[in-house]
């Protein structure tokens, strides 16, 4: 059973930084390498939205709202994905979810809360 466990959320000041981590288990290294890993977020009263994703070749895609501020990366050896978040604003307050998908399958983590105070 594939499991994704996020960590690194918490309280940050506007303009500050946080780094989220997502550790994948129950998955082979090859599968982790070729599947697409993504970070999504859901703010109160809003729909879940894609923040960033990264493909097997390392190509990353970002939502316009986070371009230039957030960086997604992955460590194949650790089966871990990261989301480095800089220049945080209160609009970034949300529950952040890790996602992995490929071969018609998709898995989600339980989420980690990020709260940015002004």
PLY file of the C-alpha trace (Angstrom):
ply
format ascii 1.0
element vertex 118
property float x
property float y
property float z
element edge 117
property int vertex1
property int vertex2
end_header
0.00 0.00 0.00
1.43 3.32 -1.07
1.57 5.89 1.70
2.55 9.55 1.57
3.41 11.38 4.77
3.82 15.13 4.74
5.67 17.20 7.31
7.06 20.68 7.74
3.88 22.68 8.00
3.29 25.20 10.73
3.07 28.89 11.42
5.14 31.40 9.47
5.31 35.17 9.28
4.56 36.93 6.03
7.77 37.10 4.04
9.11 34.00 5.76
9.91 30.53 4.51
8.91 26.96 5.14
9.96 23.67 3.59
7.48 20.84 3.28
8.54 17.22 2.91
6.65 14.22 1.62
8.00 10.73 2.21
6.66 7.92 0.04
6.55 4.32 1.23
5.20 1.10 -0.25
6.59 2.09 -3.61
9.65 0.98 -5.53
12.42 3.37 -6.35
11.70 3.00 -10.06
8.02 3.80 -9.61
8.87 6.81 -7.48
11.22 7.97 -10.19
8.75 7.77 -13.05
5.54 8.86 -11.35
4.54 12.51 -11.20
4.76 14.02 -7.75
2.81 17.10 -6.86
1.87 19.47 -4.10
-1.68 20.71 -3.87
-3.31 23.03 -1.38
-6.78 23.75 -0.13
-7.62 26.98 1.63
-10.76 27.31 3.78
-13.83 27.58 1.57
-11.87 27.00 -1.62
-11.25 24.08 -3.94
-8.05 22.11 -3.86
-5.58 23.48 -6.36
-2.28 22.40 -7.84
0.69 24.27 -6.42
3.49 22.49 -8.26
4.36 19.14 -9.73
7.51 17.47 -10.98
7.93 14.73 -13.55
10.39 11.93 -13.85
12.73 13.93 -16.01
12.82 16.72 -13.46
10.52 19.06 -15.36
8.59 21.17 -12.86
5.33 22.98 -13.31
4.07 25.76 -11.02
0.86 27.63 -10.41
1.18 31.26 -11.46
0.56 32.37 -7.89
3.72 30.66 -6.61
6.14 31.03 -9.52
9.41 32.52 -8.40
8.61 31.87 -4.73
8.16 28.10 -4.41
10.47 25.32 -5.59
9.56 21.65 -5.89
12.23 18.97 -5.83
12.62 15.27 -5.15
15.26 12.98 -3.70
15.07 9.60 -5.43
17.22 7.81 -2.87
15.03 9.00 0.00
11.76 8.71 -1.97
10.99 12.18 -0.73
9.56 15.25 -2.40
10.06 18.76 -1.11
8.37 22.09 -1.48
10.53 25.06 -0.57
8.27 28.03 0.05
9.74 31.53 0.23
8.23 34.99 0.50
5.13 33.53 2.08
1.97 35.59 2.24
-1.30 35.10 4.13
-2.82 33.98 0.81
-0.62 30.88 1.05
-2.47 29.73 4.15
-3.92 26.30 3.39
-3.64 22.59 4.00
-0.93 21.30 1.68
-1.28 17.81 0.26
1.30 15.59 -1.38
0.20 13.59 -4.42
1.80 10.93 -6.57
0.31 9.52 -9.75
1.13 7.32 -12.67
-0.15 4.28 -14.61
-3.73 5.27 -13.84
-3.14 5.30 -10.11
-3.13 8.22 -7.71
-2.36 8.55 -4.04
-2.71 11.37 -1.53
-1.19 12.25 1.78
-3.29 13.47 4.68
-2.02 17.01 4.43
-0.07 19.46 6.53
-1.38 22.84 7.61
0.49 25.99 6.69
-0.62 29.21 8.34
0.94 32.52 7.36
0.34 35.50 9.59
0.51 39.10 8.41
0 1
1 2
2 3
3 4
4 5
5 6
6 7
7 8
8 9
9 10
10 11
11 12
12 13
13 14
14 15
15 16
16 17
17 18
18 19
19 20
20 21
21 22
22 23
23 24
24 25
25 26
26 27
27 28
28 29
29 30
30 31
31 32
32 33
33 34
34 35
35 36
36 37
37 38
38 39
39 40
40 41
41 42
42 43
43 44
44 45
45 46
46 47
47 48
48 49
49 50
50 51
51 52
52 53
53 54
54 55
55 56
56 57
57 58
58 59
59 60
60 61
61 62
62 63
63 64
64 65
65 66
66 67
67 68
68 69
69 70
70 71
71 72
72 73
73 74
74 75
75 76
76 77
77 78
78 79
79 80
80 81
81 82
82 83
83 84
84 85
85 86
86 87
87 88
88 89
89 90
90 91
91 92
92 93
93 94
94 95
95 96
96 97
97 98
98 99
99 100
100 101
101 102
102 103
103 104
104 105
105 106
106 107
107 108
108 109
109 110
110 111
111 112
112 113
113 114
114 115
115 116
116 117
